[in-house]
Amino acid sequence: MKLSKTNIDGAWLIDPVRYGDERGWFQEWFKKSEVENQIGFSFETVQLNISHSKQGVVRGIHYSIATKGQAKLVTVLSGEIDDYVIDIRPGSPTFGKWERLRLSSNVGNSILLGPNLAHAFQCVSDEATVCYAVSAEFNPEAEKAINPLCPTLNIEWNNNFPILLSPKDATAPNLDEQKAAGVLPRL
């Protein structure tokens, strides 16, 4: 596997090496020693989540303010998504910036987000199944959200189809409100 730093410090794109023959293909999805050697911190998976979405669904913008944060390894099991890494760490040189990366089950790529970054994705195929391996268990008190349509972040969602949001995400505060409330993660 090949890890490439993204434009947001603390996030990496993982491109696989697939070995294929007439039966199909094989790839290493995650190799702890190799990944940790390149990223410089220990990524311990403690919870696995799977979501299934139809085209246009936006999930996020979500983040954790737990003491150790919550790192995520995001992989598409079927379909395609536009994955968004959002830097919401006050004091970071890329605070308020975001990066969009296309993840596809046909390619087998993944994104690894370090703790304290925000995450969202939009389903761009007819439907998509996404797996998240996370470094901290779900903690309702520490889980926070920012409205995906936040004017400060001004994220460019794919507008080839209607955007579908959960009520929780649609009514989430914007970045400025979360900053004023003091509920953004540390750098």
N, C-alpha and C positions, 0 to 999 in steps of 0.2 A: 504494500500500500504506500501511496505517496501523500504526504501532508504538505499543504501549501498554506502559508499565512494569508488571511484575508486582509482587507483594508482596515478592519476593526481589530485592534490589538486584543488578543485573547480568544480569537476564533480561527479555526482552521478548516479548510476544505480537504476531505479525504477522497482521493481518487484510487479506486481499486486496481489490482492486477487480477484479471480474470483468466482462468485456464479453461478452455473449452474443447470439446470434441463432439462426436455425433450424439452423445447422451445429453449434452447441455453444457453447463459451466460450473466452476467452483471458484470462490474467492474467500480470502480472509476478510471478515467484516471488521474485526477489531482485534488488535494484538497489543495487550497492555504494555509490555516492555518496550516495544517499538514506538508506540504512541507517547508514552511518558518520557522516553528519552528525547523526543523531539519537542514536546510542549513544556516540559519543566515542572509539571505538578502531577500529583497522583490522582488518576481518575478511577474511582471505585464506584461501580454500579450497584445501587441499593434498591432500585425500583425500575421496572420496565412498564411502559405505557404504549398502547396502540390506539390510534384514532382512524376512523374511516370518514371521508368527506366527499361531497359531490362538488362538481365544478363551481367555482366562484366562492366557495366557503373560505373565509379568513379566520384562522385560529390565532388568537393573540391580539395584542402584544402582552406577553406574560413574562414575569420575572419573580425572583425570590429575594427577600431581605433577611433570610435566615443567616445565622452567624457565619456559617461557612459558604453561604450562597448555594447555588444548585447548577452544576455543570451538566451539559446535555450532549448526547450523541444522537443525532437525528438522521434516520434513514428511511427512504421510501421503499416499501415492500411491493407495492403495485401502483402504477400511475406516475404522474409528475406533479411537482409542486414548485412554486417560487418560494424559496426560503429566505427569511429576512433576519439578519443579525443587527440589533440596534444597541448602540452604546448610550446608556442612560446613567453613566457614572460621572457625577459632577467632578470636575477637575481633570478629566481625561481629555487629551488633545482632540479626540474625535467625539466628544460629548454631543449628543443630539444628531449624530450621523448614523446612517444605516447602509447596509449592503445587501443586495439581492443576489442569490445564487440559485440556479436551477438544479434541483435534485430529481433524479429519474430512476425508476426501477430497472429500466433498460441499460443504464450506465452503471448503476450500483454505487454511486458516490454518496457521501455522507458529509454532514457538517458537525464539527465538535466545537461547542461553545464553552468557554471557561465560566466559572461562577461570576455572578454580578452583571452579566449581560442580559438584555431582553431578547425575546424570540417571538417570531410570528411566521406563519406561512399561509399561502393561498393555493388552493387546489386549481391547477390549470388543465388537467385532463378531465375526462368525463367523471371519473372518481379516482380517489387515491387512498391507500392505506399506509399510514406512517407509524414508525416505531421510534420511541424515545427511550433511551437508556439514560437514567439520571443518577446523580451522585448524592442526592438527598431525598428522603421520602417526602411525600406531599404534606405540607404543613399549612393549614388554612389561614392561620394568623400571619404567616410570613409571605404568602402568595399574593402578589399584586398584579395589577393590570393597567395598561394605558390604552385609551381609545385608539383603535387602528386608523381612524380618520383625523387624528390629532393634527391641527394646522401647524404646530411648531415643527413636528417631525416631517410633515408633508411627504409621506411615503407614496411612491408611485405604484399603486396596485394595478394589476392587469385589468383593463376596462373592456375587454372583448366579451364580457358576460357580466351579469349582475353580481355585485358583492353581497355575500350572505354572512351576517354576523350573529353571534349569540346575543341574547339580551344583556348578559353580563358584560361582554366586550363593547357593545353599542353604548352602554351607559357608564363605562369606565371613565375616570378622570383623564385629562390630557397631561402631557409631560410637565408643563408649568405648574399645574395643580399638585401633582405628585411631588415635585421639587419643593413647592411651598409648604406642603404637609410634612416634609422631612422623611419621606418614605422611598427614597431612591437608594440603590446599593452604593457601597463604598468603592473607591477605585482600587 
